[in-house]
Amino acid sequence: MTANSRCAAAEPPGLETQRREIESLLRECELRAGDGWYVMERRWYEQWKEFVETGDQNSSSFPGQIDNTELFEDLDSFHLKERLVENEDFVLVPAEAWRRLLDWYGAVDGQPALERKVVDLPSTLKVEVYPVEIFLCLHSNMENVITALFSRTDSIHSIQRAMCDAFMVPPGSECRLWMKSSDSSCERLRNVHVSVLEACLNSAMTVIMETRNADGTWPSSRPQIMRNSVEEQDSYRGQPGVCGLTNLGNTCFMNSALQCLSNTPPLTEYFLQSSYLEELNFNNPLGMKGEIAEAYADVTKQMWSGRHYSVVPRVFKTKVGHFASQFLGYQQHDSQELLSFLLDGLHEDLNRVKNKEYIELRDAEGRPDQEVAEEAWRNHRRRNDSAIVDTFHGLFKSTLVCPECHKVSVTFDPFCYLSVPLPVSKERVMEVFFVSLDPYAKPAQHRVVVPKTGTVFDLCSALSEMTNVPPTQMVVADVFNHRFYKIYTCDEGLSCILDRDDIFVYELSGLEEEEEEEEEKEEVLLALYLRERSHYRDYGSGSTSYGTSLFGHPLLLRVPQRSCSREELYQMFLLRLARYVRPPNPSEELEEEEDEDEEEEELYKTNGVSDEEQEDGEKAGPSRARPCGDASASCQSDEAPTAEPRPDANHTQPSLDDGDTEPENQLEPVCGAGEEKDKQEEACSPSQPANEHPAKRKACRKRRRSLFTIQAVNSNGTTEREGGGGGERPQPYVAIDWDPEMKKRFYNENEAEKYMKHGSMEVPQQQTTVQLQECIELFTTVETLEEENPWYCPVCKKHQLATKKLDLWSLPEVLIIHLKRFSYTKFTREKLDSIVKFPLRDLDFSGCLLRKSPPNGEPPSRYDLIAVSNHYGGLRDGHYTSHARNKDNAQWYYFDDSKVTYAREDQIVTNAAYVLFYHRQDQVRRPTQPPPPSDDITSSKDDHAEPGASSYVTMETD
């Protein structure tokens, strides 16, 4: 209240009464946080005191109107002068005293009342004479800046309200504030419920307000939105929720989970209506300071704005990696694991419980299940109360029984999703190529059934039934890039062999029984590679040798040590390759070459390869292998009759583009103690080592040129030696090197690549099919705890391998069912590709719920499907997509990263289904829009089309 004169004020009481009332108020009023006190000029206040103490109404000391002119820097802005001192420049009076003085004397026109708040600073209460002076502006117009004063106890929300009023922001607009300091750095004011003091806002700082765009983005974010043209940025209008998510690099797992959650109606509406803003919990030590909830809200609002073909969730991905280091970077992850983290993070960020109390859990101790369940749910809600709990949390009963004292422990535990197992087959189907000892027989592709936890010997035994070849005359190898990646021993587990590996089983020659014991030690399993010389010399290495590259399929042969001369090996290899290597006709002239008459050196003596060079590349096989069942053969392998070799067929091995380089000098011994050969035999040998030192040359003669030369190599097919381990001799490897011209004339590549299919390949593989109900029943089956996870029995006072049974007690509004397709045991790691038949409507849990007679008003137990997260591929790689039903038009869509297409209901149940989302029927919203025209959805029906293939009508325009 202001007054122009003393007459304008109310008639004051007597001077003594005035003095007594004001002194009483000053004496009795204490500082209380949030109360208002007023600043008055000390000169006027002292004059008033002198006036009332004289007791003369007509005294010359009459103070006149309240005048604070001396406290202001100027009379335009009415800013307080700096460094004013209490009781020297001004006095502080409580609000009631100020009101009475103002009623009695009035105030000078235009001067504002200087009300100041009592603030509760650390360890003290004081009147805030100098409030915080803050500059305010909008992000859209940062030139228009206004100044406002706020108490340090004012909330950030009060600043937001003041800015909305000052800048006339439309009601209902979603806003967020940024704090800008003098160094131009900006920081989000996330928690609008904290005070100015707690937010560290100081004078001369700027608060910037921005409002969310119509497309769900923020002006400050400048998100990378995938659009077809700049002109479409404001013109595109699509179905809300039908929006792709860009793959940032192996982030399809995240996109799949986000699409499923985005199409969960109660959660999406909660965020679209901004209900989350009032429930953000910034102080929860288990939460993410509200950042995960805000990041998820941003993605959801962009996807449901109807203004984007696709959204780039880069900020969300960054936040997830910041709070969960396992999701840092761009490696592939599990959509269910991301989903689990996200639901837990959203729950803690939105938890309405600010201070969690400690609750001691009680065992049932014979009490009725209903009583124990209600107690458990109450205790859960006392610590966990959020929209996530409201939507996704249910309760199951856990029963543990001690095998020794038969103590029964019953507890009720909350769950956010059900991880149900799939029935696991104990057998496995493997496809292998059988390479017969018959050189004219093509490799044969077989399909065999073996135990999942079996060994290589089991594989050989199963194959033996089809080929009539004893398993003891087989050796199993993994072929990769024309070389042996691994040669298996018979006792190795089949779990180390993946379905995508190219497995070859070689038949080895058998030994005569009477000779077996003596000869066994003189037989060597020889690995044979094929290499082609390049047309150029490898000058880069400083040698005069030619480069080589591997081709074709390697072979395994059993070779007697006494037959290791060049001539014998040459003839043996020619015979083994007879199906696709043509021997020269007598009429064909081959170039003659000089041969050397020298001391006989067996091809393989002592330890095997040259000691001169060391291979730096990957070691491609075991040191030795033995045929299956030959336990007594110390690291030696036999070769056996009957079967069929397999060149590249379905799994054609590409040849190496840039071949390894190795010198073609004297072959070094590899096969053990040799025996003396006649020098004449050496002179007739068809192959001669190149670049031999002249000092070794005894005599030279002309001989027919050989088709190929033989070279000792390592497991990688190069001449560099691998480091030997232990005392065993390494597995011997040799290569036959072909001149390009000779290979072209005598090596039939087409024939070498041929193979045949055994009848077992023609039998169609039946896809395993299970019902979802079977998986749920398996989830509730009694099981015995594993040794790694025992239960402590309070009666026995020790850990026990108790039996455990889970039962469903109550179900949430949205039920997430995780199909445990990835199976990990001590023996195997695999992905189960069984088709799980799950209903799209009327999934009934009434037979699964333990509580048979729910109280009145209990919701029904029937559910409809709303979303599916799919996984295609195997353990080490794969791709995630999703199917989801739009809540507004009830149409199903297929989401494949940034691509969105229509989907038919008959395309949803596949063997790729991984995580299922069901919505309880009593909560299903009716569509608010009609479905798309049927002509847009139906297309040429292809029952075998993979989801997202041509049977879908794309909605993308680019």
RONU-599622 format. One record per residue (C-alpha): x, y, z; residue in one letter. Coordinates in steps of 0.001 Angstrom, whole numbers, plus 500000, padded with zeros to 6 digits. Each point is the difference from the previous one (the first is absolute). Layout:
XYZa/...
END
This chain:
500000500000500000m/501258503421499128t/498711503408501083a/500693503525498889n/499678501529503411s/499427499260503572r/496298500672499483c/499840497175497423a/501004497458502628a/497642498518502571a/499582501949503192e/502787498669502234p/499540499212503674p/501715501989502688g/503772500333499884l/500509497885503109e/497771497291498564t/502005500052496758q/503282499682501849r/498730497201502208r/498511497973497103e/503038500199497711i/502493499257502786e/497896497008501017s/500012498664496445l/503773500471499680l/500569498284503318r/497684497025499470e/500466499181496305c/502683497388499328e/501615499134496714l/498267497078498333r/500990498628496626a/497718501285497271g/498564502950501989d/500106503459498448g/501832502946501644w/500273503534498678y/502972502272499423v/499558503601501210m/502347502949499791e/501617500438503437r/499740503833499942r/496186499901499575w/499658497297502669y/502117501934502521e/497994503152499380q/496769498052500583w/501365498689503304k/500881503538501100e/496554501192498957f/498061497416502011v/502263500367503035e/499236503756500303t/496323499269500328g/499151503158498042d/497868499531496890q/501067503456498781n/503694499498500568s/502384501200497315s/501540496518499944s/496986498611498119f/501599497449497507p/497517500396497154g/499466497218497412q/502230496922500058i/502884500959497743d/502736497544498889n/501542502294497405t/503476499796501548e/500052496227499572l/499603500019496195f/502692500448497374e/497471501828497825d/496302500621499999l/499431498348496632d/501087496445500695s/499722500226503809f/503057497753500342h/501378499915503516l/503350501546500481k/502755497493500503e/501573499271503368r/497280501571502131l/500487499248503690v/497219499034502366e/499362502483502862n/502193502547498215e/498226500389496669d/496796498078500627f/497972498109502569v/497935496833499638l/496443499818501330v/497576497073499951p/497131499996497526a/497360500962502559e/502022502979501226a/500484501146496394w/496275499788499278r/499102502104503057r/502560502696499254l/498822500070496392l/496399500406501151d/500938502813502333w/502442501985497835y/499714498823496405g/502973499819497584a/501532502232497354v/498316499572496623d/501540497371497692g/502392498473502485q/499672496232500266p/499775498302503345a/503308498285500713l/498775496618501212e/502692497439500635r/499662496313500924k/501574498208502940v/502226497271498600v/501279496922501756d/503682500016499156l/502383497377501353p/500066500403503782s/498145503331500026t/496769501848499234l/500237503448498487k/498013502547498040v/501094499970496356e/500521503707499378v/501605499418496622y/498018497334498038p/501349498342496875v/499665502130496893e/499539497761496958i/499732500776496287f/497147498164498264l/499494499280496288c/498490497505497567l/502086497663497852h/498054501185496976s/500823503680500668n/503099500426502089m/500222503705499211e/496937500765502099n/501422499818503545v/498188501053503152i/501298500245503570t/498306498493503035a/500802499561503674l/499558496652501714f/500629498904503516s/502492497243500554r/497147498001501500t/497800500366496927d/499627496808497990s/501099499675496406i/496365499325499218h/499149503534501203s/502520501359497493i/498354497891497287q/496566501364500933r/501311503561499992a/501533499498496546m/496806498470498611c/498075503048501220d/502589502521498822a/500396498512496510f/496352498926499622m/500779496336499354v/496802498131498992p/498532497953502859p/500794496293499838g/503313500491498194s/502752497701501161e/502993502086501050c/503478499437501269r/502560502436501407l/503708500434499456w/502418501868502248m/502683502023498217k/502953501339501923s/502434502700498999s/502284497556498192d/497180499229497547s/499637496390501123s/496445498754500415c/498627497459502437e/496523498516500195r/497911500934503035l/498465496521500149r/498440500056503448n/497531502873500120v/499147499208503622h/503364501041501413v/500689503532501214s/502052502681498286v/502658499470502650l/500108496228499439e/500189500509496240a/503043502297500486c/498332502881498175l/501807503278500673n/499466503594498998s/500894500950496406a/499238496482498743m/497551499442497171t/497130497517499980v/498875498927496533i/496615498387499395m/499168497803497025e/496725498326499104t/499679496626498310r/499386500060496260n/496883498492498511a/502050497088498644d/501142499020503486g/503522501427499701t/501587502809501976w/501348503093498203p/503350499648501746s/500485496338499053s/500054500350496227r/499402496263499578p/500980498263496796q/496597499154498601i/499909497844496896m/497891501818497464r/499756499858496229n/500405503693499400s/500205503283501828v/496581500955498694e/498425497012501741e/501149501028503469q/496745501785500718d/497756498285497481s/500344496310500919y/497112498620502013r/500001496309500773g/498319497588502350q/501251500763503540p/502161497172501286g/500768498666496511v/503566501259500020c/503307498244499462g/503157500252502090l/503360500458498331t/502593497287500589n/503011501795501460l/502211496923499555g/498900496651501458n/497166501735501879t/497167497929498506c/499623498336503430f/499254503400501537m/497653501013497183n/498022496775500351s/499519500478503758a/499049503672499568l/497378499205497365q/498373497417502272c/499876502401502960l/498840502835497745s/496983497887499032n/499088499217503615t/496951502309500377p/499996500819503749p/503707500833500054l/499901502058496805t/496971502006501113e/501689500647503345y/502903501665498177f/497989501696497251l/497828501676502652q/503168501149501812s/498837498330503200s/503599498980500620y/501101503598500597l/498392500149503436e/501464496639501028e/503637500345498975l/502157498892502912n/503295501877499823f/501351498820503359n/499563496241499775n/503476498461500463p/498810496978497991l/498752502162497139g/501564501976497172m/499099503513501244k/496973500006497713g/502162499986496874e/498926496596498686i/496333500896500452a/500463503318498211e/501979498420497164a/497346497314499544y/497251502631500087a/501737501958497241d/500218496954497728v/496375499054500694t/498655503491499279k/501946500206496756q/498756496586498863m/496389500853500834w/500011503514498540s/499052498606496576g/502583502279498397r/502936497642499451h/500700497054497771y/502828499041502314s/501661501335503137v/503676499835500946v/500173498862503683p/503579501172500475r/499420501912503248v/498127497040501468f/502799497623498972k/502566502298501639t/498019500146503256k/499617496214500104v/503744499511499493g/500754502609502670h/497961498236502674f/500573496401498853a/503566499507498828s/499169496616498461q/498118501884497280f/502861502377499226l/501323499928496455g/498371498307497075y/500124496288500704q/496955497808499515q/498015499310503172h/496831498243501124d/496705501880499620s/498633498339503140q/503012501136502053e/499541503558498740l/496296499756500791l/500729498819503534s/502427502876500619f/497636502567498504l/496951498948502013l/502033499991503206d/501533503384499162g/496639501553499177l/498555498607503229h/502737501499502175e/499894503344498142d/496226500163500526l/499795498439503454n/497511501939502098r/501694498728503165v/502670502565500804k/501424498295503086n/499916496233500004k/499449498484503395e/501619496775501121y/497541497121500096i/500879496637501466e/498480497235497929l/498143497227501780r/499553496400499005d/496464498635499691a/500418497820503107e/496763498187499303g/497862503090499441r/497395499970497185p/501343500836496555d/497552502890499601q/501285501685503139e/503658499512499128v/499474501192496409a/498211503181501053e/502726500741502544e/502726499459497366a/498262502285497504w/499494502732502617r/503665499821500951n/501003500171496350h/497869503104499418r/501394501687503113r/503387500103498281r/499022499856496343n/497162502151498713d/500160501147496382s/498198499812496676a/502230497025499151i/498807498111503090v/496405500971499193d/500319498617496473t/502518497154499939f/500418498475503471h/498333496786501124g/500509497531502842l/501025496368500051f/500248497491502789k/503346498305500666s/500058496722501938t/503281498457501169l/500211496585501669v/503111498800501822c/500958496466498852p/501323499119503459e/497619501383502620c/497118500707497596h/499683503573501227k/497596501867497702v/500717503675499324s/497329502053498225v/500557503552498796t/498186502272497552f/502227501968497673d/499216502705497429p/500964499594496355f/500178502364497036c/500018497333497280y/499809496222499731l/503046498184498592s/498558496694498885v/502176497099498804p/499498498161496737l/499996496198499927p/503578499069499085v/500726497028497767s/502822497716501125k/501003499365496401e/501551502106497302r/499957499816496214v/503364500524498299m/500889500238496321e/503426498646499039v/501861499043496835f/501371496469499864f/503185499571497937v/500365496393498919s/503260498148499612l/498885499152496465d/501751502682497895p/497236499919497371y/497136500511502450a/498670503520500416k/499669501430503514p/496568499280501434a/498009502369502159q/498323498219502911h/497543501121502635r/500484498133503276v/498308500138503405v/502400500083502943v/499744500637503766p/500334503688500860k/502469499154502743t/501737497363497887g/503548499754498720t/501603499838496582v/499961496209500325f/496182500144500216d/499978501929496725l/502206497370498374c/497824497204501377s/496845501578498568a/501699500457496645l/501284496427500112s/496429498706499914e/499479501745496658m/503366499235498397t/500920496595501508n/503414501439500777v/501242499280503534p/500188503151502129p/503582499049500848t/500867500694496367q/498689503565499986m/501542503362500786v/497863503147500388v/501278503434498968a/498718503560499671d/500960501398496574v/500242503739499558f/501585501959497148n/501435496853498346h/501874498970503131r/499319498067503186f/498799502393502641y/499898497150502510k/500508496239499908i/497958498445502805y/500865497135502301t/497351497384500653c/499401501053503620d/499361503706499307e/496464501246500672g/497649500833497146l/499086503249501751s/503099501624498514c/498671499361496477i/497573502653498800l/497242499419497473d/501646502379497567r/503353498171500040d/500966497981496929d/500675496578501479i/501722497315497931f/500349496380501132v/502845498158498275y/500177496249499583e/503446498598500803l/501557496773498806s/499778497072502400g/502894497911501289l/500215496260499817e/499275498611503438e/503214498037500215e/502003503047499002e/498054502533501996e/502046499880503149e/503342500185498232e/499060502341497210e/497973502419502066e/503044501862501118k/501234500275496409e/496882501643498592e/499547503769499736v/496831502029499390l/501026502374497249l/498082503215499258a/500138500957496327l/499410503513498659y/499757501152496367l/501752503195498979r/500435501930496763e/503119501973499215r/499588503573498899s/501439501274496733h/502262502444501768y/502873499698502364r/499720501262503554d/502654502673499693y/498715501863503054g/501277497305502350s/503498500097498530g/499743496360498868s/499812498521496526t/496990497797500802s/496523500288498519y/496872500898501961g/497389497293500480t/496291499905500820s/497958497129501371l/497105498581497994f/497656497032500021g/499381497719502927h/502724498564502231p/500295496261500605l/501071497750502851l/501930496819499157l/501606497273502019r/503559499599498736v/502480497262500996p/503245501532501120q/501889497647497754r/498181501497496989s/501093503592500417c/502267500394497023s/499053502586497411r/499215497417497371e/497726498016502310e/498207503076501282l/499631501358496468y/498369496790498786q/497865499757503147m/498702503553499558f/499314499446496295l/497896496978500873l/498141501854502762r/499160502857497617l/499133497745497065a/496385501185499754r/500933503533499029y/503712499853499104v/500684498529496552r/503329498242499556p/501866500975496818p/499598497712497009n/503181498363498661p/499516501995496806s/499925503297501895e/503327501676500114e/500974501487503318l/503029502185500289e/503009498187501246e/501903501410502906e/503356499332501514e/499942497603502918d/502619499606502647e/501609496876501209d/500566500436503670e/499822498226503275e/496542498721500759e/498110502119502502e/496598498821501092e/497328502624499787l/499233499822503664y/502586499362502640k/500317501054503610t/497767502864500974n/498632501290496874g/500291503471498637v/502822502408499514s/501412501684503052d/501059502970497973e/496745501955499893e/497278500747502521q/496320500403499096e/498365503032501533d/496505499167498814g/497174498182501715e/500613496414501022k/497477497958498135a/499861496619501621g/501082497646502763p/503471498627500136s/498797496468499312r/496747498136499492a/499071496360500239r/497153498104498379p/496864499566502059c/500153497081502404g/503756499589499652d/500836500789503585a/503303498171499939s/501461501869497063a/502099502639501603s/499111502979497870c/500169498081496742q/497078499557497646s/498929497243497667d/498402500167496613e/497117497702499084a/497993498743496999p/496533500859498631t/498413503408499878a/499876503112497936e/502113503197500000p/498321503327499845r/501154502955497990p/498173503250500326d/496330499741499415a/497519502009501940n/502842501258502177h/502525500888497299t/503255501139501521q/501420503095498325p/503619499755498973s/502509502408501461l/500444503087497917d/503468500870501135d/501853496762500458g/502695499267502521d/503562500012498802t/502466497306500697e/503349498939498547p/500063496859497912e/503246498690501369n/500835496542501306q/497065498343501800l/500842499311503568e/499256496744501811p/496638499643501782v/498940496428500478c/502328498342502452g/502980497750499599a/500443499157496330g/501859497252498389e/502731500083497387e/498895500079496378k/502021499217496966d/501531503004498326k/498636498836496692q/496456500220501398e/500653503564500978e/501240500753496533a/496723498751498534c/497810501982502385s/497477502035497985p/500383503113502105s/503119501880500789q/500428502775502541p/500686503323498353a/502855502350500810n/502135497284501520e/503466501035500971h/502557498917497362p/502188498435502665a/497380497323500585k/499740499054496358r/501536496584499206k/498887499418496426a/497364501404497661c/497813498278497492r/496936500829497920k/496550498814501184r/496344500576499136r/498526503025501683r/497645499213502939s/496457501393500248l/500725501544503382f/502690500256502626t/499754498999503636i/500810502397502815q/499974499611503777a/497801502711501539v/498400500907503289n/496310499879500915s/499385503328498293n/501410498725496718g/503198502040500163t/503573498872500505t/500570502033503125e/500238497760502996r/497527500102502873e/501291499942503544g/499921496441501248g/498513499248503388g/500897497204502366g/501982497023498853g/497613498776497298e/500815500234496341r/497659502483498306p/497326498893497542q/501760499636496608p/498669502144497167y/501089500016496376v/498896501970496971a/500079499090496340i/500875503078497990d/498590500419496504w/501358502130497226d/497021501971498587p/500472498494496550e/500184496450501298m/496953500567502226k/498040501298497050k/500848496941497872r/499714497167502506f/497869501190502957y/496225499921499427n/498579502653502338e/496381499284499096n/500378496335500844e/501881500782503207a/497099502112501245e/497343497365499422k/498379498147502826y/496988497795500526m/497184500081502522k/499325496959502094h/496405498906500424g/499988501415503519s/500139503492498484m/496750499415498125e/498007499292503152v/498334503324500882p/500917501364503401q/496920500429502097q/499820503303501792q/499537499475503711t/496755501593501142t/498924500607503591v/497044501774501534q/500533503062502189l/497955498231502652q/502646497232500103e/502705502571500686c/497951501535502814i/499401496572501516e/503730499312499776l/500584503281501855f/497856498743502904t/501602496528500120t/501844498886503133v/503779500179499545e/503045499344502155t/502345502898500651l/503430499846498385e/503163499631502032e/500989503574499184e/496764501334501496n/499111498076503199p/497417501087502566w/500866500552503661y/497664497898502127c/499245501750503320p/499319496643501666v/503029498047498757c/502162503126500337k/501756499268496714k/499605500443496271h/497862497388498275q/499130499102496415l/496313500513500675a/497146499411497589t/498407503184498710k/496597500653498475k/498655503253498614l/496278500698499676d/498233503032498549l/497959501875502601w/498984503304498403s/500635501397496525l/500599503615498901p/498110502098497479e/502740499448497409v/501674496597500150l/503432499590498399i/500980496408499172i/503640499347499178h/500563496787498028l/503379498638501120k/501283499106496538r/503645500321500957f/500993496868501897s/503226499874501991y/501083496856501824t/503273498470501118k/500193498168496701f/498226502078497367t/499178503515498893r/497254500251497434e/497022501922498758k/496721498078499922l/498163500606496728d/496799498231500990s/496759501627498921i/498062501025503076v/496305500179499193k/498617502968501920f/496472501409499631p/499382503510498746l/496806500182502044r/498496498419503091d/503128498709501687l/498339498554503090d/501959499676503253f/497081498888502140s/501386496455500079g/503494501206500947c/499143502372502844l/500420498456503420l/497260502170501438r/496884498229498778k/497385502176501721s/501082503625499690p/498116502593502008p/497246502028498389n/501208502610497588g/503139498075499102e/500813500549496304p/499622497108497541p/502944497935498846s/499594500200496223r/502546501831497904y/500422501234496410d/503355500274498228l/501239503540499290i/503696499635499078a/502757497475499242v/503776500442499988s/501557497689497387n/503523498635499712h/501331498518496771y/503365498237499873g/502125498044502432g/502033500412503163l/502809502161498697r/498086502177497612d/496471500826499016g/497484502744499420h/497124501315502108y/496666501266498675t/496547500369501517s/496314499658499281h/497608502354501763a/496333500919499991r/499304503724499793n/497780501110502888k/498135502580497919d/498967498021496894n/500579496379501194a/502134499265496918q/503061497730500283w/503323501332498716y/503452498508499487y/502883502134501261f/503458499323498540d/502178502858501241d/499077503060497899s/497680498007497743k/496336499546500931v/497582497830498036t/496497498631500389y/499713496513501490a/497316497357499845r/499024498016503056e/501036496717498371d/503598501274499762q/500525500670503690i/500497496487501410v/503483498922498839t/503010498195501435n/501615503420500448a/497552501143502705a/502078500794503089y/498100502353502364v/496197500178500074l/497898502904501309f/496435499249501103y/497373502536501135h/497231498948502377r/496660500109498203q/498172502100502582d/502551502776499437q/500205499862496200v/498985503364498533r/497660500144497074r/501638501364496837p/499387503694499495t/500598499820496234q/498824497648497260p/502515497454498683p/501792500711496720p/498185498949496805p/500347496274499405s/501395500646496514d/503015501642501585d/500687497052502248i/499384496903497896t/502520499025497381s/501014496858498192s/499977497485502812k/503164497978500389d/499751497496502798d/503748499544500030h/500927503668499926a/502080501175502878e/498508502917501929p/500918503212498322g/500409498350496583a/497945500618496883s/496764498955501653s/500076503332501838y/498924503286498534v/502648502551500829t/498930503347501366m/503313501700499315e/500197502441497143t/503749499914499560d/
END
